[in-house]
């Protein structure tokens, strides 16, 4: 009797598997069968937009269908996120997600979607560094100089960033929290005024994404002191990471990333088809070169890996926002 029940259980399990497989095939026959769209929560021309367009071109070639990008910039990426969350879950509408997506999950009181439940991450696309920088010719020559000054002069160091709630601003807050230093974080309306204030002497340091700052670094107007990621970059091999200073910062890491997601309930085989194509694309030499020129590192992942990164970032930025007592928007 027991053997009979075991056989029946196995038969039922096999039948269920075949049924689900059949449903999946029925749902995704012919994918893709129309134009795909990558919705980008950023304005045209920036690193996120160029990344999306680069991937879209290659994905179109791989899938044999047109892949277009649609820019939907808004505070916190809400407009783009809502559009994709409500899209047909058939793999034809994708969302460019990033560390900013994780920030929005904790920064806004309410969102018209659930960042975790309403999307299925497909793959990472790239990672990019943030940097602590100072004016060239100023008092700080090394990151050790800045740390020593901040420790000896609690509350006197001021660090400029773009607006409150941006990845740069929260990374600066995270740095202070991890280091135990007392310093002032001064938010500005964008990156250009931060650079102007730094070069004019009204700021001691700034935290910024490396890419936009590279022209200032190459022209010797700004000096990079430390990278916030977990490894050095080939474009600035002599610049250490914050981690290298050791102590309470030995495990500090605040690199940013971007990737792609689809609406929840998108069939697994469609997700995996997209993932396979993206993994191939991100290994292409011309794609790596295109992103490297933007100071991005091409880096794909499994859906599970990027989901873990997103969840970890949501947790980390929630803790930073709470500890810094940043008002939710």
Buried (B, 14 or more C-beta within 10 A) or exposed (E): EEEEEEEEEEEEEEEEEEEEEEEBEEBBEEBBEEEBBBBBBBEEEBBBBBBBBBBBBBBBEBBEBEBEBEBBBEEBBBBBBBBBBEBEBBBBBBBBBBBBBBBBBBBBEEBEBEBBEBBBBBBBBBBBBBBBBBBBEBEBEBBBBBBEBBEEEEEEBBBBBBEBBBBBBBBBBBBBBBBEBEBEBBBBEEBEEBBEBBBEEEBBBBBBBBBBBBEBBEEEBBBBBBBBBBEBBEBBEEBBBBBBBEEEBEEBBBBBBBBBBBBBEBBEBBBEBBBEBBBBBBEEEEBBEBBBEBBBBBBBBBBEBBBEBBBEBBEBBBEBBEEBEBEEE
